[in-house]
Amino acid sequence: MVILKLTTDQRLRLRNLIEAGKSNKFSFLGFSLDLETNEFHDDLQNNAATIELSNPTMHHQITELLAEYSQATKKPKSAKLVKFKDFPGGVAYENAFVKRAVDPIAHGFSRNPEKLVAAAELIGGKRLEFGQASVELAAFNQIPLTYILWVDEDFPPSASILFDDTAPAFLNAEGLANLAELATWRLLLAQKILASH
């Protein structure tokens, strides 16, 4: 079992950011956090404590993201999609963002774009109608990520990750980059799980 080190106040604030009726469970990207006990589960892998999940660095990164996110206030989404580099501080993290979050999607799903949709659905995402395949993934419930994949036999595969323009109200540029990297890792893991069944 994994226990995240979030304070009582942080857990209470996270509860305020989730939908009514889900008061004790904060779910994101196939993970769930019990807001009473701080128990953290990998629902995607049937609560298995994976090597990645058991890694203190992974715990720390997820804890830091949740701690920063807990300081935000609910804000209606605008439905206006924005590139990461257009956010304050985004340019400074753009190269790392593309390398760690965007490029793995282009390479990992280029042979079968529909697998992006299946992987996203496994962790709560939904299909969109952009490119060869696209999905909206609620990385955190107030921060949807839009993944778009383009595959053309005459060009190398490419991908984009777009954010609702309210995203910086919840996390700074570094946090958004880390959250997108985590979401990409979960999509690739979901793809592996689907391939093994």
N, CA and C atoms as a LAMMPS dump frame, in Angstrom:
ITEM: TIMESTEP
0
ITEM: NUMBER OF ATOMS
591
ITEM: BOX BOUNDS ff ff ff
-5.0000000000000000e+02 5.0000000000000000e+02
-5.0000000000000000e+02 5.0000000000000000e+02
-5.0000000000000000e+02 5.0000000000000000e+02
ITEM: ATOMS id mol type element x y z
1 1 1 N 0.84 -1.182 0
2 1 2 C 0 0 0
3 1 3 C 0.885 1.245 0
4 2 1 N 0.442 2.268 -0.729
5 2 2 C 1.174 3.518 -0.82
6 2 3 C 0.384 4.603 -0.106
7 3 1 N 1.071 5.379 0.712
8 3 2 C 0.46 6.508 1.419
9 3 3 C 1.128 7.785 0.935
10 4 1 N 0.341 8.713 0.423
11 4 2 C 0.901 10.001 0.02
12 4 3 C 0.947 10.939 1.215
13 5 1 N 1.921 11.82 1.214
14 5 2 C 2.096 12.753 2.331
15 5 3 C 1.414 14.078 2.011
16 6 1 N 0.09 14.079 2.086
17 6 2 C -0.687 15.301 1.914
18 6 3 C -1.27 15.688 3.26
19 7 1 N -1.295 16.973 3.549
20 7 2 C -1.827 17.429 4.828
21 7 3 C -3.351 17.332 4.831
22 8 1 N -3.927 17.394 6.008
23 8 2 C -5.387 17.377 6.133
24 8 3 C -6 18.535 5.353
25 9 1 N -5.377 19.702 5.442
26 9 2 C -5.892 20.868 4.722
27 9 3 C -5.844 20.647 3.213
28 10 1 N -4.76 20.072 2.712
29 10 2 C -4.656 19.805 1.276
30 10 3 C -5.732 18.819 0.833
31 11 1 N -5.984 17.804 1.637
32 11 2 C -7.018 16.825 1.285
33 11 3 C -8.414 17.458 1.299
34 12 1 N -8.658 18.336 2.257
35 12 2 C -9.948 19.031 2.304
36 12 3 C -10.121 19.925 1.076
37 13 1 N -9.055 20.591 0.686
38 13 2 C -9.127 21.464 -0.483
39 13 3 C -9.313 20.654 -1.768
40 14 1 N -8.69 19.482 -1.853
41 14 2 C -8.916 18.606 -3.01
42 14 3 C -10.375 18.177 -3.077
43 15 1 N -10.967 17.894 -1.915
44 15 2 C -12.376 17.502 -1.872
45 15 3 C -13.254 18.608 -2.471
46 16 1 N -12.884 19.866 -2.23
47 16 2 C -13.657 20.983 -2.774
48 16 3 C -13.542 21.104 -4.293
49 17 1 N -12.513 20.481 -4.86
50 17 2 C -12.31 20.568 -6.307
51 17 3 C -12.956 19.422 -7.078
52 18 1 N -13.486 18.425 -6.375
53 18 2 C -14.093 17.293 -7.086
54 18 3 C -15.601 17.463 -7.141
55 19 1 N -16.207 16.632 -7.979
56 19 2 C -17.655 16.691 -8.16
57 19 3 C -18.361 16.204 -6.906
58 20 1 N -19.524 16.773 -6.666
59 20 2 C -20.335 16.34 -5.525
60 20 3 C -20.647 14.853 -5.659
61 21 1 N -20.683 14.167 -4.533
62 21 2 C -20.985 12.736 -4.545
63 21 3 C -19.751 11.852 -4.558
64 22 1 N -18.578 12.444 -4.802
65 22 2 C -17.339 11.66 -4.803
66 22 3 C -16.434 12.182 -3.688
67 23 1 N -17.009 12.418 -2.544
68 23 2 C -16.333 13.19 -1.506
69 23 3 C -15.098 12.533 -0.895
70 24 1 N -15.001 11.228 -0.894
71 24 2 C -13.849 10.595 -0.246
72 24 3 C -12.807 10.069 -1.222
73 25 1 N -13.046 10.225 -2.513
74 25 2 C -12.141 9.632 -3.497
75 25 3 C -11.788 10.674 -4.549
76 26 1 N -10.498 10.92 -4.703
77 26 2 C -10.011 11.822 -5.743
78 26 3 C -9.384 10.943 -6.818
79 27 1 N -10.042 10.867 -7.983
80 27 2 C -9.586 9.976 -9.053
81 27 3 C -9.009 10.772 -10.211
82 28 1 N -7.906 10.274 -10.758
83 28 2 C -7.287 10.908 -11.923
84 28 3 C -6.354 9.923 -12.602
85 29 1 N -6.428 9.866 -13.922
86 29 2 C -5.502 9.09 -14.754
87 29 3 C -5.389 7.63 -14.337
88 30 1 N -6.468 7.052 -13.854
89 30 2 C -6.432 5.655 -13.414
90 30 3 C -5.841 5.463 -12.037
91 31 1 N -5.634 6.552 -11.31
92 31 2 C -5.225 6.514 -9.909
93 31 3 C -6.416 6.92 -9.053
94 32 1 N -6.392 6.544 -7.787
95 32 2 C -7.368 7.096 -6.847
96 32 3 C -6.684 7.34 -5.508
97 33 1 N -7.082 8.449 -4.904
98 33 2 C -6.553 8.843 -3.601
99 33 3 C -7.718 8.883 -2.626
100 34 1 N -7.606 8.137 -1.541
101 34 2 C -8.607 8.184 -0.476
102 34 3 C -8.341 9.444 0.335
103 35 1 N -9.289 10.364 0.317
104 35 2 C -9.088 11.656 0.972
105 35 3 C -9.198 11.582 2.489
106 36 1 N -9.618 10.439 3.012
107 36 2 C -9.64 10.251 4.461
108 36 3 C -8.314 9.71 4.975
109 37 1 N -7.739 8.763 4.227
110 37 2 C -6.589 8.013 4.735
111 37 3 C -5.269 8.317 4.03
112 38 1 N -5.31 9.043 2.896
113 38 2 C -4.121 9.294 2.074
114 38 3 C -3.659 8.043 1.329
115 39 1 N -4.442 6.964 1.345
116 39 2 C -4.07 5.76 0.598
117 39 3 C -4.194 6.05 -0.898
118 40 1 N -3.168 5.649 -1.624
119 40 2 C -3.069 5.935 -3.051
120 40 3 C -3.04 4.612 -3.802
121 41 1 N -3.933 4.459 -4.769
122 41 2 C -4.068 3.195 -5.498
123 41 3 C -3.913 3.412 -6.997
124 42 1 N -3.357 2.402 -7.645
125 42 2 C -3.254 2.375 -9.093
126 42 3 C -4.397 1.509 -9.608
127 43 1 N -5.544 2.12 -9.871
128 43 2 C -6.72 1.374 -10.315
129 43 3 C -6.514 0.768 -11.697
130 44 1 N -5.685 1.377 -12.503
131 44 2 C -5.408 0.872 -13.84
132 44 3 C -4.782 -0.518 -13.774
133 45 1 N -3.988 -0.739 -12.735
134 45 2 C -3.326 -2.035 -12.58
135 45 3 C -3.899 -2.813 -11.391
136 46 1 N -5.196 -2.617 -11.151
137 46 2 C -5.891 -3.338 -10.082
138 46 3 C -5.215 -3.187 -8.735
139 47 1 N -4.843 -1.946 -8.417
140 47 2 C -4.251 -1.609 -7.127
141 47 3 C -2.876 -2.214 -6.879
142 48 1 N -2.271 -2.753 -7.927
143 48 2 C -0.926 -3.307 -7.748
144 48 3 C 0.046 -2.186 -7.438
145 49 1 N 0.937 -2.447 -6.498
146 49 2 C 1.995 -1.465 -6.215
147 49 3 C 3.103 -1.719 -7.223
148 50 1 N 3.062 -1.008 -8.329
149 50 2 C 4.036 -1.224 -9.388
150 50 3 C 5.389 -0.654 -8.987
151 51 1 N 6.404 -1.016 -9.742
152 51 2 C 7.726 -0.454 -9.497
153 51 3 C 7.653 1.068 -9.576
154 52 1 N 6.948 1.575 -10.592
155 52 2 C 6.841 3.023 -10.753
156 52 3 C 6.106 3.644 -9.569
157 53 1 N 5.012 3.044 -9.168
158 53 2 C 4.216 3.611 -8.086
159 53 3 C 4.949 3.506 -6.755
160 54 1 N 5.778 2.502 -6.6
161 54 2 C 6.542 2.335 -5.363
162 54 3 C 7.766 3.241 -5.311
163 55 1 N 8.056 3.882 -6.423
164 55 2 C 9.227 4.738 -6.519
165 55 3 C 8.99 6.045 -5.755
166 56 1 N 9.826 6.363 -4.761
167 56 2 C 9.632 7.6 -3.994
168 56 3 C 9.63 8.857 -4.86
169 57 1 N 10.39 8.849 -5.961
170 57 2 C 10.396 10.012 -6.846
171 57 3 C 9.026 10.212 -7.475
172 58 1 N 8.385 9.109 -7.881
173 58 2 C 7.04 9.185 -8.451
174 58 3 C 6.057 9.696 -7.398
175 59 1 N 6.15 9.167 -6.176
176 59 2 C 5.279 9.648 -5.083
177 59 3 C 5.452 11.133 -4.885
178 60 1 N 6.708 11.556 -4.855
179 60 2 C 7.007 12.961 -4.599
180 60 3 C 6.412 13.843 -5.699
181 61 1 N 6.594 13.441 -6.943
182 61 2 C 6.077 14.232 -8.06
183 61 3 C 4.552 14.333 -7.989
184 62 1 N 3.879 13.209 -7.759
185 62 2 C 2.418 13.217 -7.678
186 62 3 C 1.955 14.02 -6.469
187 63 1 N 2.645 13.868 -5.344
188 63 2 C 2.292 14.628 -4.143
189 63 3 C 2.442 16.121 -4.387
190 64 1 N 3.537 16.522 -5.036
191 64 2 C 3.753 17.943 -5.33
192 64 3 C 2.673 18.487 -6.261
193 65 1 N 2.31 17.715 -7.274
194 65 2 C 1.256 18.148 -8.193
195 65 3 C -0.073 18.323 -7.453
196 66 1 N -0.421 17.343 -6.63
197 66 2 C -1.681 17.417 -5.886
198 66 3 C -1.664 18.559 -4.881
199 67 1 N -0.521 18.782 -4.232
200 67 2 C -0.411 19.867 -3.25
201 67 3 C -0.606 21.218 -3.934
202 68 1 N 0.032 21.41 -5.11
203 68 2 C -0.143 22.676 -5.821
204 68 3 C -1.579 22.825 -6.311
205 69 1 N -2.114 21.755 -6.867
206 69 2 C -3.487 21.788 -7.393
207 69 3 C -4.49 22.096 -6.277
208 70 1 N -4.226 21.598 -5.079
209 70 2 C -5.166 21.797 -3.968
210 70 3 C -5.304 23.267 -3.578
211 71 1 N -4.344 24.1 -3.972
212 71 2 C -4.393 25.519 -3.621
213 71 3 C -5.313 26.32 -4.546
214 72 1 N -5.792 25.693 -5.61
215 72 2 C -6.616 26.401 -6.596
216 72 3 C -8.075 26.473 -6.141
217 73 1 N -8.82 27.283 -6.851
218 73 2 C -10.253 27.418 -6.634
219 73 3 C -10.954 26.99 -7.911
220 74 1 N -12.091 26.311 -7.777
221 74 2 C -12.829 25.884 -8.959
222 74 3 C -13.091 27.065 -9.876
223 75 1 N -12.947 26.812 -11.159
224 75 2 C -13.172 27.859 -12.154
225 75 3 C -13.792 27.2 -13.381
226 76 1 N -14.841 27.788 -13.953
227 76 2 C -15.447 27.163 -15.139
228 76 3 C -14.447 27.069 -16.279
229 77 1 N -14.462 25.941 -16.972
230 77 2 C -13.586 25.783 -18.132
231 77 3 C -14.092 26.677 -19.261
232 78 1 N -13.193 27.19 -20.054
233 78 2 C -13.574 28.105 -21.141
234 78 3 C -13.842 27.355 -22.441
235 79 1 N -13.314 26.142 -22.57
236 79 2 C -13.369 25.343 -23.809
237 79 3 C -12.533 25.98 -24.92
238 80 1 N -11.659 26.913 -24.565
239 80 2 C -10.725 27.486 -25.536
240 80 3 C -9.402 26.744 -25.383
241 81 1 N -8.976 26.05 -26.447
242 81 2 C -7.767 25.245 -26.392
243 81 3 C -6.534 26.092 -26.686
244 82 1 N -5.488 25.872 -25.885
245 82 2 C -4.272 26.673 -25.964
246 82 3 C -3.051 25.75 -25.959
247 83 1 N -2.021 26.137 -26.699
248 83 2 C -0.757 25.403 -26.678
249 83 3 C -0.005 25.696 -25.384
250 84 1 N 0.756 24.732 -24.946
251 84 2 C 1.529 24.876 -23.711
252 84 3 C 2.448 26.093 -23.756
253 85 1 N 3.112 26.298 -24.885
254 85 2 C 4.095 27.385 -24.971
255 85 3 C 3.466 28.762 -24.822
256 86 1 N 2.148 28.859 -24.988
257 86 2 C 1.461 30.148 -24.877
258 86 3 C 1.133 30.537 -23.441
259 87 1 N 1.367 29.622 -22.489
260 87 2 C 1.132 29.944 -21.083
261 87 3 C 2.326 30.693 -20.499
262 88 1 N 2.107 31.475 -19.444
263 88 2 C 3.245 32.126 -18.769
264 88 3 C 4.271 31.08 -18.333
265 89 1 N 5.497 31.251 -18.761
266 89 2 C 6.563 30.31 -18.428
267 89 3 C 6.623 29.089 -19.323
268 90 1 N 5.671 28.938 -20.226
269 90 2 C 5.62 27.746 -21.081
270 90 3 C 6.811 27.603 -22.004
271 91 1 N 7.299 28.706 -22.528
272 91 2 C 8.433 28.646 -23.459
273 91 3 C 9.651 28.02 -22.791
274 92 1 N 9.862 28.315 -21.514
275 92 2 C 11.032 27.796 -20.795
276 92 3 C 10.998 26.27 -20.668
277 93 1 N 9.8 25.689 -20.618
278 93 2 C 9.67 24.24 -20.446
279 93 3 C 9.273 23.532 -21.739
280 94 1 N 9.148 24.289 -22.838
281 94 2 C 8.596 23.732 -24.081
282 94 3 C 9.385 22.525 -24.595
283 95 1 N 10.713 22.606 -24.641
284 95 2 C 11.494 21.49 -25.186
285 95 3 C 11.308 20.224 -24.359
286 96 1 N 11.363 20.353 -23.038
287 96 2 C 11.171 19.19 -22.177
288 96 3 C 9.74 18.661 -22.305
289 97 1 N 8.775 19.557 -22.405
290 97 2 C 7.366 19.178 -22.561
291 97 3 C 7.175 18.344 -23.829
292 98 1 N 7.73 18.814 -24.935
293 98 2 C 7.596 18.084 -26.202
294 98 3 C 8.299 16.732 -26.111
295 99 1 N 9.503 16.722 -25.578
296 99 2 C 10.283 15.482 -25.517
297 99 3 C 9.639 14.432 -24.608
298 100 1 N 9.114 14.863 -23.456
299 100 2 C 8.624 13.899 -22.462
300 100 3 C 7.134 13.604 -22.547
301 101 1 N 6.354 14.544 -23.082
302 101 2 C 4.9 14.344 -23.091
303 101 3 C 4.316 14.171 -24.489
304 102 1 N 4.823 14.932 -25.464
305 102 2 C 4.218 14.932 -26.796
306 102 3 C 4.812 13.854 -27.704
307 103 1 N 6.14 13.852 -27.852
308 103 2 C 6.779 12.901 -28.772
309 103 3 C 6.463 11.439 -28.462
310 104 1 N 6.423 11.019 -27.187
311 104 2 C 6.082 9.612 -26.92
312 104 3 C 4.695 9.209 -27.44
313 105 1 N 3.768 10.155 -27.513
314 105 2 C 2.444 9.861 -28.072
315 105 3 C 2.55 9.645 -29.571
316 106 1 N 3.279 10.53 -30.255
317 106 2 C 3.449 10.397 -31.706
318 106 3 C 4.098 9.065 -32.06
319 107 1 N 5.127 8.684 -31.303
320 107 2 C 5.828 7.427 -31.601
321 107 3 C 5.048 6.208 -31.113
322 108 1 N 4.442 6.318 -29.959
323 108 2 C 3.788 5.161 -29.348
324 108 3 C 2.484 4.739 -29.997
325 109 1 N 1.795 5.676 -30.656
326 109 2 C 0.478 5.355 -31.214
327 109 3 C 0.415 5.529 -32.733
328 110 1 N 1.539 5.804 -33.381
329 110 2 C 1.513 6.097 -34.82
330 110 3 C 1.092 4.901 -35.67
331 111 1 N 1.394 3.699 -35.234
332 111 2 C 1.037 2.516 -36.038
333 111 3 C -0.445 2.205 -35.99
334 112 1 N -1.081 2.591 -34.892
335 112 2 C -2.513 2.347 -34.765
336 112 3 C -3.14 3.472 -33.945
337 113 1 N -3.505 4.569 -34.615
338 113 2 C -4.041 5.731 -33.893
339 113 3 C -5.263 5.428 -33.025
340 114 1 N -6.066 4.453 -33.429
341 114 2 C -7.262 4.125 -32.644
342 114 3 C -6.916 3.618 -31.243
343 115 1 N -5.704 3.107 -31.088
344 115 2 C -5.295 2.644 -29.757
345 115 3 C -5.164 3.805 -28.776
346 116 1 N -4.923 5.008 -29.287
347 116 2 C -4.907 6.179 -28.413
348 116 3 C -6.277 6.362 -27.768
349 117 1 N -7.329 6.194 -28.556
350 117 2 C -8.691 6.342 -28.038
351 117 3 C -8.978 5.258 -27.005
352 118 1 N -8.637 4.013 -27.321
353 118 2 C -8.89 2.904 -26.392
354 118 3 C -8.122 3.092 -25.091
355 119 1 N -6.864 3.525 -25.192
356 119 2 C -6.053 3.733 -23.983
357 119 3 C -6.641 4.854 -23.136
358 120 1 N -7.061 5.94 -23.784
359 120 2 C -7.644 7.064 -23.047
360 120 3 C -8.936 6.651 -22.345
361 121 1 N -9.76 5.879 -23.039
362 121 2 C -11.025 5.442 -22.435
363 121 3 C -10.788 4.588 -21.202
364 122 1 N -9.681 3.848 -21.196
365 122 2 C -9.361 2.997 -20.048
366 122 3 C -9.073 3.826 -18.794
367 123 1 N -8.626 5.066 -18.976
368 123 2 C -8.346 5.921 -17.816
369 123 3 C -9.276 7.134 -17.777
370 124 1 N -10.48 6.966 -18.328
371 124 2 C -11.512 7.982 -18.179
372 124 3 C -11.577 9.039 -19.255
373 125 1 N -10.834 8.864 -20.343
374 125 2 C -10.856 9.842 -21.43
375 125 3 C -12.001 9.599 -22.391
376 126 1 N -12.166 10.541 -23.315
377 126 2 C -13.22 10.394 -24.325
378 126 3 C -12.699 10.816 -25.692
379 127 1 N -13.285 10.216 -26.717
380 127 2 C -12.89 10.474 -28.108
381 127 3 C -13.292 11.883 -28.533
382 128 1 N -12.413 12.51 -29.319
383 128 2 C -12.725 13.768 -29.995
384 128 3 C -12.572 13.544 -31.501
385 129 1 N -12.764 14.574 -32.273
386 129 2 C -12.764 14.4 -33.74
387 129 3 C -11.7 15.237 -34.447
388 130 1 N -10.493 15.291 -33.893
389 130 2 C -9.391 16.002 -34.542
390 130 3 C -8.372 14.997 -35.058
391 131 1 N -7.632 15.347 -36.119
392 131 2 C -6.534 14.511 -36.603
393 131 3 C -6.975 13.094 -36.934
394 132 1 N -6.003 12.157 -36.93
395 132 2 C -6.343 10.747 -37.143
396 132 3 C -6.973 10.15 -35.881
397 133 1 N -6.574 10.692 -34.731
398 133 2 C -7.165 10.267 -33.459
399 133 3 C -6.969 11.403 -32.472
400 134 1 N -7.956 11.591 -31.621
401 134 2 C -7.825 12.621 -30.589
402 134 3 C -8.721 12.264 -29.414
403 135 1 N -8.278 12.712 -28.245
404 135 2 C -9.009 12.412 -27.02
405 135 3 C -8.923 13.595 -26.065
406 136 1 N -9.908 13.663 -25.19
407 136 2 C -9.826 14.573 -24.056
408 136 3 C -9.656 13.722 -22.821
409 137 1 N -8.665 14.072 -22.032
410 137 2 C -8.323 13.32 -20.836
411 137 3 C -8.334 14.268 -19.647
412 138 1 N -9.141 13.952 -18.648
413 138 2 C -9.163 14.789 -17.442
414 138 3 C -7.961 14.407 -16.591
415 139 1 N -6.844 15.1 -16.824
416 139 2 C -5.641 14.789 -16.058
417 139 3 C -5.941 14.988 -14.572
418 140 1 N -6.413 16.166 -14.204
419 140 2 C -7.124 16.412 -12.952
420 140 3 C -8.5 16.896 -13.391
421 141 1 N -9.492 16.791 -12.527
422 141 2 C -10.857 17.077 -12.975
423 141 3 C -11.049 18.492 -13.51
424 142 1 N -10.241 19.447 -13.09
425 142 2 C -10.348 20.814 -13.594
426 142 3 C -9.342 21.112 -14.705
427 143 1 N -8.516 20.129 -15.054
428 143 2 C -7.487 20.348 -16.081
429 143 3 C -7.592 19.275 -17.163
430 144 1 N -8.468 19.487 -18.156
431 144 2 C -8.521 18.536 -19.266
432 144 3 C -7.341 18.738 -20.219
433 145 1 N -6.842 17.637 -20.735
434 145 2 C -5.79 17.674 -21.752
435 145 3 C -6.379 17.137 -23.053
436 146 1 N -6.127 17.812 -24.148
437 146 2 C -6.578 17.343 -25.456
438 146 3 C -5.369 16.841 -26.229
439 147 1 N -5.37 15.544 -26.518
440 147 2 C -4.302 14.906 -27.287
441 147 3 C -4.781 14.753 -28.73
442 148 1 N -3.943 15.187 -29.664
443 148 2 C -4.269 15.042 -31.087
444 148 3 C -3.084 14.368 -31.779
445 149 1 N -3.386 13.331 -32.555
446 149 2 C -2.357 12.565 -33.262
447 149 3 C -2.594 12.671 -34.758
448 150 1 N -1.531 13.001 -35.502
449 150 2 C -1.593 13.043 -36.954
450 150 3 C -0.628 12.005 -37.51
451 151 1 N -1.122 11.191 -38.433
452 151 2 C -0.29 10.179 -39.084
453 151 3 C -0.515 10.303 -40.583
454 152 1 N 0.577 10.495 -41.311
455 152 2 C 0.527 10.633 -42.772
456 152 3 C 1.744 9.891 -43.298
457 153 1 N 1.519 9.015 -44.279
458 153 2 C 2.642 8.194 -44.756
459 153 3 C 3.755 9.028 -45.389
460 154 1 N 3.464 10.261 -45.781
461 154 2 C 4.484 11.112 -46.405
462 154 3 C 5.281 11.93 -45.395
463 155 1 N 4.854 11.924 -44.118
464 155 2 C 5.52 12.728 -43.098
465 155 3 C 5.679 11.91 -41.821
466 156 1 N 6.632 12.278 -40.975
467 156 2 C 6.733 11.591 -39.683
468 156 3 C 5.464 11.854 -38.856
469 157 1 N 5.081 10.911 -37.996
470 157 2 C 3.905 11.138 -37.159
471 157 3 C 4.146 12.324 -36.225
472 158 1 N 3.078 13.023 -35.887
473 158 2 C 3.201 14.14 -34.961
474 158 3 C 1.996 14.163 -34.028
475 159 1 N 2.176 14.849 -32.923
476 159 2 C 1.111 14.941 -31.928
477 159 3 C 1.125 16.327 -31.31
478 160 1 N 0.011 16.662 -30.676
479 160 2 C -0.103 17.898 -29.909
480 160 3 C -0.844 17.594 -28.623
481 161 1 N -0.523 18.348 -27.602
482 161 2 C -1.305 18.335 -26.37
483 161 3 C -1.745 19.772 -26.128
484 162 1 N -3.046 19.977 -26.07
485 162 2 C -3.602 21.305 -25.852
486 162 3 C -4.301 21.348 -24.492
487 163 1 N -4.34 22.532 -23.917
488 163 2 C -4.935 22.738 -22.602
489 163 3 C -6.102 23.707 -22.707
490 164 1 N -7.059 23.593 -21.806
491 164 2 C -8.048 24.648 -21.647
492 164 3 C -7.292 25.878 -21.166
493 165 1 N -7.695 27.058 -21.625
494 165 2 C -6.897 28.24 -21.275
495 165 3 C -6.994 28.627 -19.798
496 166 1 N -7.825 27.927 -19.025
497 166 2 C -7.884 28.168 -17.581
498 166 3 C -6.824 27.373 -16.814
499 167 1 N -6.089 26.48 -17.486
500 167 2 C -5.149 25.589 -16.801
501 167 3 C -4.158 26.297 -15.881
502 168 1 N -3.589 27.464 -16.263
503 168 2 C -2.633 28.124 -15.363
504 168 3 C -3.242 28.614 -14.05
505 169 1 N -4.575 28.624 -13.957
506 169 2 C -5.207 28.983 -12.686
507 169 3 C -5.039 27.864 -11.661
508 170 1 N -4.665 26.666 -12.136
509 170 2 C -4.568 25.501 -11.254
510 170 3 C -3.136 25.051 -11.01
511 171 1 N -2.289 25.131 -12.031
512 171 2 C -0.886 24.728 -11.906
513 171 3 C -0.02 25.706 -12.691
514 172 1 N 1.225 25.906 -12.236
515 172 2 C 2.148 26.727 -13.008
516 172 3 C 2.677 25.92 -14.199
517 173 1 N 3.507 26.542 -15.034
518 173 2 C 3.977 25.888 -16.26
519 173 3 C 4.713 24.59 -15.963
520 174 1 N 5.562 24.588 -14.957
521 174 2 C 6.29 23.366 -14.621
522 174 3 C 5.313 22.274 -14.187
523 175 1 N 4.337 22.631 -13.38
524 175 2 C 3.342 21.656 -12.936
525 175 3 C 2.527 21.11 -14.09
526 176 1 N 2.128 21.974 -15.021
527 176 2 C 1.368 21.514 -16.187
528 176 3 C 2.203 20.573 -17.049
529 177 1 N 3.489 20.884 -17.21
530 177 2 C 4.372 20 -17.976
531 177 3 C 4.5 18.644 -17.292
532 178 1 N 4.664 18.648 -15.977
533 178 2 C 4.776 17.39 -15.233
534 178 3 C 3.478 16.59 -15.29
535 179 1 N 2.351 17.276 -15.214
536 179 2 C 1.065 16.584 -15.285
537 179 3 C 0.866 15.95 -16.658
538 180 1 N 1.232 16.672 -17.717
539 180 2 C 1.116 16.112 -19.065
540 180 3 C 2.048 14.917 -19.25
541 181 1 N 3.24 14.998 -18.692
542 181 2 C 4.169 13.864 -18.768
543 181 3 C 3.585 12.644 -18.051
544 182 1 N 2.985 12.865 -16.883
545 182 2 C 2.346 11.776 -16.148
546 182 3 C 1.187 11.188 -16.954
547 183 1 N 0.373 12.056 -17.576
548 183 2 C -0.755 11.59 -18.376
549 183 3 C -0.282 10.762 -19.568
550 184 1 N 0.796 11.203 -20.207
551 184 2 C 1.344 10.444 -21.338
552 184 3 C 1.841 9.083 -20.882
553 185 1 N 2.542 9.039 -19.745
554 185 2 C 3.008 7.757 -19.223
555 185 3 C 1.826 6.827 -18.97
556 186 1 N 0.727 7.356 -18.426
557 186 2 C -0.447 6.524 -18.145
558 186 3 C -1.107 6.042 -19.436
559 187 1 N -1.132 6.874 -20.471
560 187 2 C -1.681 6.426 -21.752
561 187 3 C -0.862 5.287 -22.344
562 188 1 N 0.456 5.405 -22.283
563 188 2 C 1.314 4.346 -22.809
564 188 3 C 1.185 3.067 -21.985
565 189 1 N 1.029 3.205 -20.665
566 189 2 C 0.811 2.038 -19.81
567 189 3 C -0.536 1.394 -20.135
568 190 1 N -1.574 2.202 -20.338
569 190 2 C -2.888 1.666 -20.697
570 190 3 C -2.814 0.913 -22.01
571 191 1 N -2.031 1.436 -22.968
572 191 2 C -1.859 0.749 -24.239
573 191 3 C -1.233 -0.63 -24.035
574 192 1 N -0.216 -0.718 -23.165
575 192 2 C 0.429 -2.012 -22.884
576 192 3 C -0.548 -2.975 -22.234
577 193 1 N -1.359 -2.467 -21.318
578 193 2 C -2.333 -3.326 -20.639
579 193 3 C -3.351 -3.856 -21.645
580 194 1 N -3.82 -3.001 -22.539
581 194 2 C -4.776 -3.448 -23.572
582 194 3 C -4.147 -4.485 -24.496
583 195 1 N -2.88 -4.305 -24.833
584 195 2 C -2.205 -5.249 -25.735
585 195 3 C -1.997 -6.607 -25.076
586 196 1 N -1.936 -6.634 -23.752
587 196 2 C -1.696 -7.905 -23.053
588 196 3 C -2.959 -8.726 -22.846
589 197 1 N -4.109 -8.142 -23.149
590 197 2 C -5.378 -8.871 -22.957
591 197 3 C -5.853 -9.489 -24.259
